[in-house]
Amino acid sequence: MTEIHRGGCHCGNIRVAYLTAKPVAEWPIRACQCSFCRKHGVRATGDPEGRLEIAIADEAKVDRYRFGLRITDFLICRACGVYVSALVEEPGGLLATLIVNTLDLPQDGFPDPAPAHYDDETEEQRFARRRLRWTPAVMVPPPALA
């Protein structure tokens, strides 16, 4: 049975709804070891069978930061500074990873994060990995996730 887990940035400008049939205790939690993710204390998850809905109230208050291969948008709220999700556009649509720290859930119920190292990946390898692990995503109007 699919459950909906809601969350977002601190000020509410970026809201998310994560739809997955996996129980929280079985979520694959990754701790990317790049300097950006380490500095943000990232714990990320994804479910290729799930769905991530993202609503942005004010796009002008969102930084779509890119670094490294410059193929991914890291969604950071400019108003409160919270990193919410990373998005990549594929021919079939958006794929995303969700930062579990942003969910409105008790933060002690997640599995321990597995360290992840992606520095040596080519662009092709990175897209292939994300197709296997990340969540299909859609942008929705802000009132939809209020």
Buried (B, 14 or more C-beta within 10 A) or exposed (E): EEEEBBBBBEBBBBBBBBBBEBEBEEBBBBBBEBEBBEEBEBBBBBBEEBBBBBBBBEEEBBEEEEEBEEEBBBBBBEBBEBBBBBBBEEEEEBBBBBBBBBBEBEEEEBEEBEEBEBEEBEEEEBBEEBEEBBBBBEEBEBEEBE
